[in-house]
Amino acid sequence: MSDSLRDQLLKAGFAPPKVENRPRAQQQQRPGQGRPHGQPNARPQAKPAGRPDRSHAGKPSSPPRERGEIDLAKAYALRARTEREQREREQREAEQRAREKRERKQKLTALLQGQGVAFNDANAEIPRHFPHANKIRRIYVTAEQLPRLNGGELAVVQLAGRYLLVSRETGLAAQAIDPDALVLLCDPHASAQEDDIPADLVW
């Protein structure tokens, strides 16, 4: 036979296997080769022991406060502010009351100027008792003033700790300035039960 076995196979349709043309050195390279001499397989390098982590360098290192401590501090601050505002409000109200009291006293003094001379007789000998400030008080009147006082024509007002006998109109004016100034103004039409002390009682 002149044809070789290879030629016969080619004619029969069998093609020879393709061989990849790679450099010989690359084909013979074993796994693990190709790295620089003296370098082992790459592994994550651990940080040297004993060296601090400087990734957060420059940031202040303060321990975080607990939320409970923050809430407690806010509660103390709120209570202190509330107490301070309450003290300031009470002080302002006290100053306002004192100022109003002084103004009322000045107005009463101006209203009652000279009334003591007009109605309060130094020679009066008849005591007229009346309740005031949970106690029994008295003012001295004359025999002519007593029925007028019991009939509501005269009134008794208080000024600076003194009781003054004044007219009905002056007593009502004093009451308009200070409700506590008028201490006695009889109603002639009132029943006996409305007065703790009878108007005609003389002690």
ZICORLIN-V855230 format. One record per residue. N is the residue number from 1. RES is the residue in three letters. PHI is phi in degrees with one decimal (none if undefined). OMEGA is omega in degrees with one decimal (none if undefined). NEAR is the number of other C-alpha atoms within 10 Angstrom. Layout:
<<N/RES/PHI/OMEGA/NEAR> <N/RES/PHI/OMEGA/NEAR>>
//
This chain:
<<1/MET/none/-179.2/4> <2/SER/-81.0/178.9/5> <3/ASP/-78.3/176.8/8> <4/SER/-79.9/179.2/8> <5/LEU/-58.0/179.9/10> <6/ARG/-65.8/-179.6/12> <7/ASP/-65.9/179.1/11> <8/GLN/-64.6/179.0/11> <9/LEU/-66.8/178.3/13> <10/LEU/-65.0/179.0/11> <11/LYS/-67.6/-179.8/10> <12/ALA/-74.1/176.6/9> <13/GLY/102.6/178.1/8> <14/PHE/-86.9/178.7/11> <15/ALA/-99.9/-179.7/10> <16/PRO/-70.8/178.4/9> <17/PRO/-63.0/179.8/6> <18/LYS/-77.3/178.0/6> <19/VAL/-110.3/-178.9/6> <20/GLU/-68.3/-179.8/7> <21/ASN/-84.0/176.8/7> <22/ARG/-114.8/175.9/9> <23/PRO/-57.2/-176.2/8> <24/ARG/-61.9/-178.9/8> <25/ALA/-64.9/179.9/8> <26/GLN/-73.0/179.5/9> <27/GLN/-67.0/-176.4/10> <28/GLN/-89.2/-177.6/9> <29/GLN/-73.0/-178.9/10> <30/ARG/-90.3/176.8/9> <31/PRO/-58.7/-179.0/6> <32/GLY/97.8/179.4/8> <33/GLN/-86.9/179.2/8> <34/GLY/95.2/176.6/9> <35/ARG/-89.9/177.4/10> <36/PRO/-55.9/-177.0/7> <37/HIS/-64.3/175.5/7> <38/GLY/91.4/179.3/6> <39/GLN/-104.0/177.2/7> <40/PRO/-75.9/177.4/9> <41/ASN/-58.3/-177.3/7> <42/ALA/-67.9/176.9/7> <43/ARG/-129.7/176.0/6> <44/PRO/-61.3/-177.7/5> <45/GLN/-85.0/178.2/6> <46/ALA/-77.0/179.5/6> <47/LYS/-71.3/-180.0/9> <48/PRO/-60.5/-179.4/7> <49/ALA/-67.9/176.0/6> <50/GLY/91.3/178.6/6> <51/ARG/-96.7/-179.6/7> <52/PRO/-72.0/177.5/9> <53/ASP/-78.4/-177.0/8> <54/ARG/-98.6/-179.7/7> <55/SER/-69.2/179.3/7> <56/HIS/-110.3/-178.3/8> <57/ALA/-64.9/179.2/9> <58/GLY/94.8/-179.9/7> <59/LYS/-92.4/179.1/7> <60/PRO/-67.2/-178.3/7> <61/SER/-99.6/178.1/8> <62/SER/-115.8/-178.6/6> <63/PRO/-65.9/179.8/6> <64/PRO/-65.5/178.7/6> <65/ARG/-82.9/178.3/8> <66/GLU/-69.6/-179.1/8> <67/ARG/-63.2/178.3/9> <68/GLY/-62.2/179.1/9> <69/GLU/-66.7/179.2/10> <70/ILE/-64.5/179.6/10> <71/ASP/-63.1/179.8/11> <72/LEU/-65.7/178.3/11> <73/ALA/-64.6/177.7/12> <74/LYS/-64.7/180.0/12> <75/ALA/-64.5/178.0/12> <76/TYR/-63.8/-179.8/11> <77/ALA/-64.6/179.2/12> <78/LEU/-65.6/179.1/12> <79/ARG/-66.0/178.9/12> <80/ALA/-63.7/179.5/12> <81/ARG/-67.2/179.3/12> <82/THR/-63.7/179.1/12> <83/GLU/-64.9/179.0/12> <84/ARG/-65.5/178.5/12> <85/GLU/-64.8/178.1/12> <86/GLN/-66.2/178.1/12> <87/ARG/-62.3/179.7/12> <88/GLU/-65.1/178.8/12> <89/ARG/-65.8/178.5/12> <90/GLU/-64.6/178.6/12> <91/GLN/-66.2/178.4/12> <92/ARG/-63.1/179.5/12> <93/GLU/-66.3/178.1/12> <94/ALA/-64.5/178.0/12> <95/GLU/-64.8/178.3/12> <96/GLN/-64.9/178.8/12> <97/ARG/-63.7/179.6/12> <98/ALA/-64.5/179.3/12> <99/ARG/-65.9/178.9/12> <100/GLU/-65.4/178.6/12> <101/LYS/-64.5/177.9/13> <102/ARG/-63.5/179.7/12> <103/GLU/-65.5/177.9/13> <104/ARG/-64.0/-180.0/16> <105/LYS/-63.6/178.8/17> <106/GLN/-63.9/179.6/11> <107/LYS/-66.7/178.4/15> <108/LEU/-65.1/179.1/22> <109/THR/-61.4/178.8/15> <110/ALA/-66.0/-179.6/10> <111/LEU/-69.0/-173.7/15> <112/LEU/-92.1/179.8/19> <113/GLN/-61.1/178.6/11> <114/GLY/88.9/-179.2/10> <115/GLN/-68.6/179.7/15> <116/GLY/-63.0/179.2/14> <117/VAL/-75.3/-174.8/12> <118/ALA/-71.7/-172.1/11> <119/PHE/-118.3/-176.0/16> <120/ASN/-91.7/-177.0/18> <121/ASP/-90.2/-180.0/14> <122/ALA/-65.9/-179.8/11> <123/ASN/-93.4/179.8/9> <124/ALA/-66.1/-175.0/14> <125/GLU/-124.9/-176.7/12> <126/ILE/-94.7/177.9/16> <127/PRO/-79.9/173.8/16> <128/ARG/-110.4/-177.6/20> <129/HIS/-89.2/179.1/19> <130/PHE/-157.8/178.5/19> <131/PRO/-82.7/176.0/14> <132/HIS/-159.4/179.1/11> <133/ALA/55.8/176.8/8> <134/ASN/63.3/176.7/6> <135/LYS/-138.2/176.4/8> <136/ILE/-91.6/179.3/10> <137/ARG/-106.5/178.6/14> <138/ARG/-151.6/174.5/16> <139/ILE/-137.5/-178.2/17> <140/TYR/-92.0/-179.7/20> <141/VAL/-130.2/176.0/21> <142/THR/-90.7/178.7/17> <143/ALA/-63.8/178.9/11> <144/GLU/-77.5/-177.8/9> <145/GLN/-79.6/-175.2/19> <146/LEU/-59.0/178.7/19> <147/PRO/-65.4/177.5/15> <148/ARG/-70.2/176.8/16> <149/LEU/-66.8/179.4/25> <150/ASN/-69.7/-179.6/20> <151/GLY/-89.0/177.0/16> <152/GLY/89.0/177.6/16> <153/GLU/-78.7/177.6/19> <154/LEU/-117.7/-179.2/22> <155/ALA/-138.2/177.5/23> <156/VAL/-120.5/177.2/23> <157/VAL/-122.0/179.6/24> <158/GLN/-114.9/177.3/18> <159/LEU/-143.3/176.9/15> <160/ALA/54.8/176.7/9> <161/GLY/83.3/179.9/7> <162/ARG/-111.2/176.2/9> <163/TYR/-102.6/-177.2/20> <164/LEU/-119.9/175.7/22> <165/LEU/-91.3/-175.8/26> <166/VAL/-133.8/176.7/23> <167/SER/-73.3/-180.0/21> <168/ARG/-61.8/-179.0/19> <169/GLU/-62.4/178.5/12> <170/THR/-65.7/178.0/19> <171/GLY/-63.1/178.4/25> <172/LEU/-68.8/177.0/18> <173/ALA/-65.5/177.2/17> <174/ALA/-65.5/178.1/24> <175/GLN/-65.2/177.9/16> <176/ALA/-66.2/177.5/13> <177/ILE/-75.7/-178.9/16> <178/ASP/-142.6/-178.4/15> <179/PRO/-57.2/-178.8/11> <180/ASP/-83.9/-176.7/13> <181/ALA/-73.6/-179.3/22> <182/LEU/-83.6/-175.6/22> <183/VAL/-110.2/179.1/20> <184/LEU/-153.0/172.0/22> <185/LEU/-148.7/-173.8/19> <186/CYS/-76.0/173.3/19> <187/ASP/-105.3/-176.7/15> <188/PRO/-65.5/-179.0/14> <189/HIS/-96.1/-178.9/8> <190/ALA/-76.5/178.3/9> <191/SER/-76.3/-177.5/9> <192/ALA/-64.8/-178.1/11> <193/GLN/-69.4/-177.4/8> <194/GLU/-82.2/179.3/9> <195/ASP/-120.2/-179.2/13> <196/ASP/-65.9/-179.1/9> <197/ILE/-120.0/179.2/15> <198/PRO/-57.7/-175.9/14> <199/ALA/-63.9/-177.2/19> <200/ASP/-94.6/-179.1/12> <201/LEU/-81.4/177.1/11> <202/VAL/-124.4/179.8/11> <203/TRP/-98.0/none/8>>
//
